[in-house]
């Protein structure tokens, strides 16, 4: 999926470890333009859990804003309901 984003939009998607998340399966990704500038970021919450809101959804966490020392890129969150990988099953 991220390779397709790179080819279509010239946006590089890179996981950033160490960002605080609400569940161990959630990951945070930065988006970089073709000049290597970070232009946005998003949390991806891919797996279903009993306490998780149902369906697929997307929310904004921080809107883009101008700051005295530059700009703050927008950040969002996307949630979907895939089944988590199981170690005893072969991967597709």
Backbone atoms as SQL, in Angstrom:
CREATE TABLE atoms (id INTEGER PRIMARY KEY, chain TEXT, resi INTEGER, resn TEXT, atom TEXT, x REAL, y REAL, z REAL);
INSERT INTO atoms VALUES
  (1, 'A', 1, 'UNK', 'N', 0.829, -1.183, 0.000),
  (2, 'A', 1, 'UNK', 'CA', 0.000, 0.000, 0.000),
  (3, 'A', 1, 'UNK', 'C', 0.878, 1.254, 0.000),
  (4, 'A', 2, 'UNK', 'N', 1.911, 1.277, 0.850),
  (5, 'A', 2, 'UNK', 'CA', 2.750, 2.471, 0.916),
  (6, 'A', 2, 'UNK', 'C', 3.563, 2.656, -0.361),
  (7, 'A', 3, 'UNK', 'N', 3.917, 1.553, -1.025),
  (8, 'A', 3, 'UNK', 'CA', 4.606, 1.646, -2.313),
  (9, 'A', 3, 'UNK', 'C', 3.730, 2.296, -3.368),
  (10, 'A', 4, 'UNK', 'N', 2.445, 1.983, -3.357),
  (11, 'A', 4, 'UNK', 'CA', 1.502, 2.593, -4.293),
  (12, 'A', 4, 'UNK', 'C', 1.372, 4.091, -4.012),
  (13, 'A', 5, 'UNK', 'N', 1.315, 4.472, -2.754),
  (14, 'A', 5, 'UNK', 'CA', 1.255, 5.893, -2.390),
  (15, 'A', 5, 'UNK', 'C', 2.489, 6.617, -2.908),
  (16, 'A', 6, 'UNK', 'N', 3.645, 5.992, -2.776),
  (17, 'A', 6, 'UNK', 'CA', 4.895, 6.592, -3.266),
  (18, 'A', 6, 'UNK', 'C', 4.827, 6.792, -4.780),
  (19, 'A', 7, 'UNK', 'N', 4.375, 5.767, -5.502),
  (20, 'A', 7, 'UNK', 'CA', 4.335, 5.862, -6.974),
  (21, 'A', 7, 'UNK', 'C', 3.304, 6.871, -7.462),
  (22, 'A', 8, 'UNK', 'N', 2.128, 6.878, -6.856),
  (23, 'A', 8, 'UNK', 'CA', 1.062, 7.762, -7.328),
  (24, 'A', 8, 'UNK', 'C', 1.259, 9.222, -6.922),
  (25, 'A', 9, 'UNK', 'N', 1.684, 9.441, -5.671),
  (26, 'A', 9, 'UNK', 'CA', 1.692, 10.799, -5.131),
  (27, 'A', 9, 'UNK', 'C', 3.077, 11.330, -4.790),
  (28, 'A', 10, 'UNK', 'N', 4.097, 10.494, -4.953),
  (29, 'A', 10, 'UNK', 'CA', 5.478, 10.872, -4.601),
  (30, 'A', 10, 'UNK', 'C', 5.589, 11.260, -3.128),
  (31, 'A', 11, 'UNK', 'N', 4.862, 10.520, -2.313),
  (32, 'A', 11, 'UNK', 'CA', 4.884, 10.701, -0.861),
  (33, 'A', 11, 'UNK', 'C', 5.501, 9.442, -0.257),
  (34, 'A', 12, 'UNK', 'N', 6.485, 9.628, 0.602),
  (35, 'A', 12, 'UNK', 'CA', 7.138, 8.506, 1.267),
  (36, 'A', 12, 'UNK', 'C', 6.530, 8.340, 2.663),
  (37, 'A', 13, 'UNK', 'N', 6.076, 7.138, 2.984),
  (38, 'A', 13, 'UNK', 'CA', 5.462, 6.838, 4.274),
  (39, 'A', 13, 'UNK', 'C', 6.465, 6.037, 5.093),
  (40, 'A', 14, 'UNK', 'N', 6.830, 6.569, 6.277),
  (41, 'A', 14, 'UNK', 'CA', 7.817, 5.902, 7.130),
  (42, 'A', 14, 'UNK', 'C', 7.296, 5.792, 8.553),
  (43, 'A', 15, 'UNK', 'N', 7.410, 4.580, 9.104),
  (44, 'A', 15, 'UNK', 'CA', 7.014, 4.387, 10.503),
  (45, 'A', 15, 'UNK', 'C', 7.987, 5.133, 11.406),
  (46, 'A', 16, 'UNK', 'N', 7.426, 5.792, 12.443),
  (47, 'A', 16, 'UNK', 'CA', 8.272, 6.452, 13.446),
  (48, 'A', 16, 'UNK', 'C', 8.072, 5.740, 14.785),
  (49, 'A', 17, 'UNK', 'N', 9.053, 4.936, 15.180),
  (50, 'A', 17, 'UNK', 'CA', 8.937, 4.249, 16.475),
  (51, 'A', 17, 'UNK', 'C', 9.066, 5.229, 17.639),
  (52, 'A', 18, 'UNK', 'N', 8.561, 4.827, 18.789),
  (53, 'A', 18, 'UNK', 'CA', 8.713, 5.641, 19.993),
  (54, 'A', 18, 'UNK', 'C', 7.616, 6.658, 20.226),
  (55, 'A', 19, 'UNK', 'N', 6.647, 6.753, 19.316),
  (56, 'A', 19, 'UNK', 'CA', 5.523, 7.672, 19.498),
  (57, 'A', 19, 'UNK', 'C', 4.505, 6.986, 20.416),
  (58, 'A', 20, 'UNK', 'N', 3.976, 7.710, 21.387),
  (59, 'A', 20, 'UNK', 'CA', 2.986, 7.145, 22.299),
  (60, 'A', 20, 'UNK', 'C', 1.721, 6.724, 21.560),
  (61, 'A', 21, 'UNK', 'N', 1.243, 5.524, 21.844),
  (62, 'A', 21, 'UNK', 'CA', 0.038, 4.997, 21.204),
  (63, 'A', 21, 'UNK', 'C', -0.901, 4.436, 22.272),
  (64, 'A', 22, 'UNK', 'N', -2.157, 4.224, 21.921),
  (65, 'A', 22, 'UNK', 'CA', -3.155, 3.749, 22.880),
  (66, 'A', 22, 'UNK', 'C', -3.262, 2.234, 22.939),
  (67, 'A', 23, 'UNK', 'N', -2.580, 1.527, 22.025),
  (68, 'A', 23, 'UNK', 'CA', -2.577, 0.057, 22.046),
  (69, 'A', 23, 'UNK', 'C', -1.295, -0.418, 21.379),
  (70, 'A', 24, 'UNK', 'N', -0.796, -1.570, 21.801),
  (71, 'A', 24, 'UNK', 'CA', 0.486, -2.084, 21.284),
  (72, 'A', 24, 'UNK', 'C', 0.468, -2.341, 19.778),
  (73, 'A', 25, 'UNK', 'N', -0.695, -2.576, 19.188),
  (74, 'A', 25, 'UNK', 'CA', -0.752, -2.848, 17.749),
  (75, 'A', 25, 'UNK', 'C', -0.831, -1.577, 16.895),
  (76, 'A', 26, 'UNK', 'N', -0.995, -0.421, 17.510),
  (77, 'A', 26, 'UNK', 'CA', -1.088, 0.846, 16.787),
  (78, 'A', 26, 'UNK', 'C', 0.317, 1.309, 16.401),
  (79, 'A', 27, 'UNK', 'N', 0.453, 1.836, 15.186),
  (80, 'A', 27, 'UNK', 'CA', 1.724, 2.373, 14.697),
  (81, 'A', 27, 'UNK', 'C', 1.520, 3.813, 14.247),
  (82, 'A', 28, 'UNK', 'N', 2.614, 4.600, 14.309),
  (83, 'A', 28, 'UNK', 'CA', 2.573, 5.983, 13.828),
  (84, 'A', 28, 'UNK', 'C', 3.479, 6.103, 12.606),
  (85, 'A', 29, 'UNK', 'N', 2.998, 6.818, 11.597),
  (86, 'A', 29, 'UNK', 'CA', 3.746, 6.994, 10.355),
  (87, 'A', 29, 'UNK', 'C', 3.843, 8.475, 10.012),
  (88, 'A', 30, 'UNK', 'N', 5.020, 8.883, 9.530),
  (89, 'A', 30, 'UNK', 'CA', 5.225, 10.224, 8.983),
  (90, 'A', 30, 'UNK', 'C', 5.116, 10.147, 7.471),
  (91, 'A', 31, 'UNK', 'N', 4.640, 11.218, 6.847),
  (92, 'A', 31, 'UNK', 'CA', 4.584, 11.334, 5.401),
  (93, 'A', 31, 'UNK', 'C', 5.555, 12.421, 4.972),
  (94, 'A', 32, 'UNK', 'N', 6.407, 12.100, 3.998),
  (95, 'A', 32, 'UNK', 'CA', 7.424, 13.020, 3.513),
  (96, 'A', 32, 'UNK', 'C', 7.197, 13.301, 2.034),
  (97, 'A', 33, 'UNK', 'N', 7.352, 14.578, 1.635),
  (98, 'A', 33, 'UNK', 'CA', 7.214, 14.919, 0.223),
  (99, 'A', 33, 'UNK', 'C', 8.493, 14.554, -0.525),
  (100, 'A', 34, 'UNK', 'N', 8.536, 14.827, -1.821),
  (101, 'A', 34, 'UNK', 'CA', 9.683, 14.439, -2.630),
  (102, 'A', 34, 'UNK', 'C', 10.954, 15.205, -2.287),
  (103, 'A', 35, 'UNK', 'N', 10.842, 16.285, -1.501),
  (104, 'A', 35, 'UNK', 'CA', 12.023, 17.016, -1.030),
  (105, 'A', 35, 'UNK', 'C', 12.504, 16.520, 0.326),
  (106, 'A', 36, 'UNK', 'N', 11.827, 15.496, 0.875),
  (107, 'A', 36, 'UNK', 'CA', 12.201, 14.953, 2.174),
  (108, 'A', 36, 'UNK', 'C', 11.642, 15.719, 3.349),
  (109, 'A', 37, 'UNK', 'N', 10.714, 16.652, 3.090),
  (110, 'A', 37, 'UNK', 'CA', 10.110, 17.425, 4.180),
  (111, 'A', 37, 'UNK', 'C', 8.905, 16.671, 4.727),
  (112, 'A', 38, 'UNK', 'N', 8.824, 16.594, 6.054),
  (113, 'A', 38, 'UNK', 'CA', 7.665, 15.953, 6.686),
  (114, 'A', 38, 'UNK', 'C', 6.448, 16.844, 6.505),
  (115, 'A', 39, 'UNK', 'N', 5.408, 16.306, 5.891),
  (116, 'A', 39, 'UNK', 'CA', 4.228, 17.106, 5.585),
  (117, 'A', 39, 'UNK', 'C', 2.987, 16.686, 6.374),
  (118, 'A', 40, 'UNK', 'N', 3.016, 15.499, 6.973),
  (119, 'A', 40, 'UNK', 'CA', 1.861, 15.022, 7.750),
  (120, 'A', 40, 'UNK', 'C', 2.256, 13.752, 8.487),
  (121, 'A', 41, 'UNK', 'N', 1.322, 13.235, 9.261),
  (122, 'A', 41, 'UNK', 'CA', 1.531, 11.977, 9.962),
  (123, 'A', 41, 'UNK', 'C', 0.192, 11.363, 10.317),
  (124, 'A', 42, 'UNK', 'N', 0.213, 10.071, 10.608),
  (125, 'A', 42, 'UNK', 'CA', -1.033, 9.420, 11.008),
  (126, 'A', 42, 'UNK', 'C', -0.763, 8.190, 11.863),
  (127, 'A', 43, 'UNK', 'N', -1.735, 7.887, 12.708),
  (128, 'A', 43, 'UNK', 'CA', -1.751, 6.664, 13.496),
  (129, 'A', 43, 'UNK', 'C', -2.558, 5.639, 12.710),
  (130, 'A', 44, 'UNK', 'N', -2.093, 4.399, 12.681),
  (131, 'A', 44, 'UNK', 'CA', -2.842, 3.322, 12.046),
  (132, 'A', 44, 'UNK', 'C', -3.164, 2.269, 13.095),
  (133, 'A', 45, 'UNK', 'N', -4.449, 2.037, 13.286),
  (134, 'A', 45, 'UNK', 'CA', -4.955, 1.066, 14.264),
  (135, 'A', 45, 'UNK', 'C', -5.647, -0.043, 13.467),
  (136, 'A', 46, 'UNK', 'N', -4.894, -1.081, 13.028),
  (137, 'A', 46, 'UNK', 'CA', -5.415, -1.990, 12.013),
  (138, 'A', 46, 'UNK', 'C', -6.253, -3.170, 12.489),
  (139, 'A', 47, 'UNK', 'N', -6.146, -3.578, 13.753),
  (140, 'A', 47, 'UNK', 'CA', -6.740, -4.854, 14.153),
  (141, 'A', 47, 'UNK', 'C', -7.955, -4.679, 15.062),
  (142, 'A', 48, 'UNK', 'N', -8.918, -5.567, 14.881),
  (143, 'A', 48, 'UNK', 'CA', -10.125, -5.514, 15.711),
  (144, 'A', 48, 'UNK', 'C', -9.799, -5.936, 17.144),
  (145, 'A', 49, 'UNK', 'N', -10.509, -5.321, 18.085),
  (146, 'A', 49, 'UNK', 'CA', -10.422, -5.636, 19.513),
  (147, 'A', 49, 'UNK', 'C', -11.816, -5.464, 20.099),
  (148, 'A', 50, 'UNK', 'N', -12.096, -6.141, 21.180),
  (149, 'A', 50, 'UNK', 'CA', -13.439, -6.032, 21.767),
  (150, 'A', 50, 'UNK', 'C', -13.748, -4.616, 22.227),
  (151, 'A', 51, 'UNK', 'N', -12.764, -3.876, 22.722),
  (152, 'A', 51, 'UNK', 'CA', -13.013, -2.525, 23.238),
  (153, 'A', 51, 'UNK', 'C', -12.916, -1.438, 22.167),
  (154, 'A', 52, 'UNK', 'N', -12.661, -1.825, 20.929),
  (155, 'A', 52, 'UNK', 'CA', -12.464, -0.851, 19.845),
  (156, 'A', 52, 'UNK', 'C', -13.791, -0.539, 19.151),
  (157, 'A', 53, 'UNK', 'N', -13.949, 0.720, 18.757),
  (158, 'A', 53, 'UNK', 'CA', -15.125, 1.142, 18.000),
  (159, 'A', 53, 'UNK', 'C', -15.243, 0.299, 16.728),
  (160, 'A', 54, 'UNK', 'N', -16.446, -0.099, 16.360),
  (161, 'A', 54, 'UNK', 'CA', -16.632, -0.958, 15.187),
  (162, 'A', 54, 'UNK', 'C', -16.509, -0.167, 13.891),
  (163, 'A', 55, 'UNK', 'N', -16.338, -0.902, 12.793),
  (164, 'A', 55, 'UNK', 'CA', -16.266, -0.296, 11.471),
  (165, 'A', 55, 'UNK', 'C', -14.893, 0.279, 11.166),
  (166, 'A', 56, 'UNK', 'N', -14.797, 0.867, 10.000),
  (167, 'A', 56, 'UNK', 'CA', -13.583, 1.577, 9.592),
  (168, 'A', 56, 'UNK', 'C', -13.833, 3.060, 9.815),
  (169, 'A', 57, 'UNK', 'N', -12.831, 3.783, 10.282),
  (170, 'A', 57, 'UNK', 'CA', -13.020, 5.190, 10.599),
  (171, 'A', 57, 'UNK', 'C', -11.713, 5.961, 10.456),
  (172, 'A', 58, 'UNK', 'N', -11.843, 7.255, 10.359),
  (173, 'A', 58, 'UNK', 'CA', -10.689, 8.147, 10.278),
  (174, 'A', 58, 'UNK', 'C', -11.043, 9.436, 10.999),
  (175, 'A', 59, 'UNK', 'N', -10.119, 9.962, 11.785),
  (176, 'A', 59, 'UNK', 'CA', -10.318, 11.202, 12.519),
  (177, 'A', 59, 'UNK', 'C', -9.066, 12.060, 12.412),
  (178, 'A', 60, 'UNK', 'N', -9.252, 13.371, 12.540),
  (179, 'A', 60, 'UNK', 'CA', -8.081, 14.230, 12.638),
  (180, 'A', 60, 'UNK', 'C', -7.707, 14.359, 14.104),
  (181, 'A', 61, 'UNK', 'N', -6.407, 14.344, 14.370),
  (182, 'A', 61, 'UNK', 'CA', -5.907, 14.519, 15.737),
  (183, 'A', 61, 'UNK', 'C', -5.416, 15.951, 15.920),
  (184, 'A', 62, 'UNK', 'N', -4.708, 16.455, 14.915),
  (185, 'A', 62, 'UNK', 'CA', -4.166, 17.816, 14.935),
  (186, 'A', 62, 'UNK', 'C', -4.338, 18.381, 13.534),
  (187, 'A', 63, 'UNK', 'N', -4.925, 19.556, 13.413),
  (188, 'A', 63, 'UNK', 'CA', -5.033, 20.198, 12.105),
  (189, 'A', 63, 'UNK', 'C', -3.731, 20.936, 11.810),
  (190, 'A', 64, 'UNK', 'N', -3.445, 21.154, 10.532),
  (191, 'A', 64, 'UNK', 'CA', -2.249, 21.910, 10.149),
  (192, 'A', 64, 'UNK', 'C', -2.356, 23.321, 10.709),
  (193, 'A', 65, 'UNK', 'N', -1.224, 23.864, 11.147),
  (194, 'A', 65, 'UNK', 'CA', -1.255, 25.218, 11.706),
  (195, 'A', 65, 'UNK', 'C', 0.082, 25.908, 11.513),
  (196, 'A', 66, 'UNK', 'N', 0.032, 27.221, 11.431),
  (197, 'A', 66, 'UNK', 'CA', 1.252, 28.025, 11.360),
  (198, 'A', 66, 'UNK', 'C', 1.712, 28.331, 12.774),
  (199, 'A', 67, 'UNK', 'N', 3.012, 28.200, 12.998),
  (200, 'A', 67, 'UNK', 'CA', 3.602, 28.474, 14.299),
  (201, 'A', 67, 'UNK', 'C', 4.669, 29.545, 14.151),
  (202, 'A', 68, 'UNK', 'N', 5.026, 30.250, 15.226),
  (203, 'A', 68, 'UNK', 'CA', 6.071, 31.277, 15.121),
  (204, 'A', 68, 'UNK', 'C', 7.402, 30.722, 14.604),
  (205, 'A', 69, 'UNK', 'N', 7.653, 29.437, 14.814),
  (206, 'A', 69, 'UNK', 'CA', 8.935, 28.842, 14.383),
  (207, 'A', 69, 'UNK', 'C', 8.761, 27.907, 13.180),
  (208, 'A', 70, 'UNK', 'N', 7.686, 28.041, 12.412),
  (209, 'A', 70, 'UNK', 'CA', 7.459, 27.171, 11.264),
  (210, 'A', 70, 'UNK', 'C', 6.000, 26.776, 11.179),
  (211, 'A', 71, 'UNK', 'N', 5.767, 25.536, 10.820),
  (212, 'A', 71, 'UNK', 'CA', 4.390, 25.054, 10.734),
  (213, 'A', 71, 'UNK', 'C', 4.266, 23.702, 11.414),
  (214, 'A', 72, 'UNK', 'N', 3.073, 23.418, 11.879),
  (215, 'A', 72, 'UNK', 'CA', 2.777, 22.120, 12.477),
  (216, 'A', 72, 'UNK', 'C', 2.003, 21.287, 11.474),
  (217, 'A', 73, 'UNK', 'N', 2.570, 20.166, 11.022),
  (218, 'A', 73, 'UNK', 'CA', 1.865, 19.358, 10.026),
  (219, 'A', 73, 'UNK', 'C', 0.633, 18.683, 10.618),
  (220, 'A', 74, 'UNK', 'N', -0.366, 18.410, 9.789),
  (221, 'A', 74, 'UNK', 'CA', -1.569, 17.735, 10.283),
  (222, 'A', 74, 'UNK', 'C', -1.271, 16.292, 10.682),
  (223, 'A', 75, 'UNK', 'N', -2.061, 15.786, 11.631),
  (224, 'A', 75, 'UNK', 'CA', -1.949, 14.390, 12.047),
  (225, 'A', 75, 'UNK', 'C', -3.346, 13.815, 12.171),
  (226, 'A', 76, 'UNK', 'N', -3.487, 12.566, 11.730),
  (227, 'A', 76, 'UNK', 'CA', -4.782, 11.910, 11.771),
  (228, 'A', 76, 'UNK', 'C', -4.667, 10.508, 12.330),
  (229, 'A', 77, 'UNK', 'N', -5.804, 9.847, 12.428),
  (230, 'A', 77, 'UNK', 'CA', -5.853, 8.463, 12.893),
  (231, 'A', 77, 'UNK', 'C', -6.818, 7.699, 12.003),
  (232, 'A', 78, 'UNK', 'N', -6.421, 6.483, 11.625),
  (233, 'A', 78, 'UNK', 'CA', -7.268, 5.614, 10.809),
  (234, 'A', 78, 'UNK', 'C', -7.419, 4.285, 11.534),
  (235, 'A', 79, 'UNK', 'N', -8.636, 3.818, 11.629),
  (236, 'A', 79, 'UNK', 'CA', -8.898, 2.536, 12.266),
  (237, 'A', 79, 'UNK', 'C', -9.655, 1.623, 11.322),
  (238, 'A', 80, 'UNK', 'N', -9.252, 0.387, 11.281),
  (239, 'A', 80, 'UNK', 'CA', -9.943, -0.626, 10.486),
  (240, 'A', 80, 'UNK', 'C', -10.079, -1.878, 11.343),
  (241, 'A', 81, 'UNK', 'N', -10.708, -2.902, 10.824),
  (242, 'A', 81, 'UNK', 'CA', -11.014, -4.084, 11.631),
  (243, 'A', 81, 'UNK', 'C', -10.447, -5.369, 11.032),
  (244, 'A', 82, 'UNK', 'N', -9.179, -5.378, 10.659),
  (245, 'A', 82, 'UNK', 'CA', -8.553, -6.600, 10.158),
  (246, 'A', 82, 'UNK', 'C', -8.335, -7.573, 11.309),
  (247, 'A', 83, 'UNK', 'N', -8.265, -8.855, 10.996),
  (248, 'A', 83, 'UNK', 'CA', -7.905, -9.847, 12.000),
  (249, 'A', 83, 'UNK', 'C', -6.398, -9.783, 12.206),
  (250, 'A', 84, 'UNK', 'N', -5.964, -9.811, 13.446),
  (251, 'A', 84, 'UNK', 'CA', -4.532, -9.787, 13.754),
  (252, 'A', 84, 'UNK', 'C', -3.879, -11.073, 13.256),
  (253, 'A', 85, 'UNK', 'N', -2.615, -11.013, 12.853),
  (254, 'A', 85, 'UNK', 'CA', -1.922, -12.233, 12.418),
  (255, 'A', 85, 'UNK', 'C', -1.862, -13.257, 13.542),
  (256, 'A', 86, 'UNK', 'N', -1.916, -14.514, 13.167),
  (257, 'A', 86, 'UNK', 'CA', -1.816, -15.608, 14.130),
  (258, 'A', 86, 'UNK', 'C', -0.557, -16.402, 13.786),
  (259, 'A', 87, 'UNK', 'N', 0.274, -16.660, 14.780),
  (260, 'A', 87, 'UNK', 'CA', 1.564, -17.306, 14.551),
  (261, 'A', 87, 'UNK', 'C', 1.427, -18.704, 13.961),
  (262, 'A', 88, 'UNK', 'N', 0.311, -19.387, 14.192),
  (263, 'A', 88, 'UNK', 'CA', 0.170, -20.760, 13.720),
  (264, 'A', 88, 'UNK', 'C', -0.352, -20.848, 12.285),
  (265, 'A', 89, 'UNK', 'N', -0.727, -19.733, 11.700),
  (266, 'A', 89, 'UNK', 'CA', -1.235, -19.733, 10.325),
  (267, 'A', 89, 'UNK', 'C', -0.179, -19.171, 9.390),
  (268, 'A', 90, 'UNK', 'N', -0.115, -19.673, 8.153),
  (269, 'A', 90, 'UNK', 'CA', 0.808, -19.073, 7.185),
  (270, 'A', 90, 'UNK', 'C', 0.322, -17.688, 6.790),
  (271, 'A', 91, 'UNK', 'N', 1.264, -16.805, 6.483),
  (272, 'A', 91, 'UNK', 'CA', 0.898, -15.472, 6.038),
  (273, 'A', 91, 'UNK', 'C', 0.515, -15.500, 4.566),
  (274, 'A', 92, 'UNK', 'N', -0.390, -14.620, 4.153),
  (275, 'A', 92, 'UNK', 'CA', -0.815, -14.554, 2.742),
  (276, 'A', 92, 'UNK', 'C', 0.257, -13.889, 1.904);
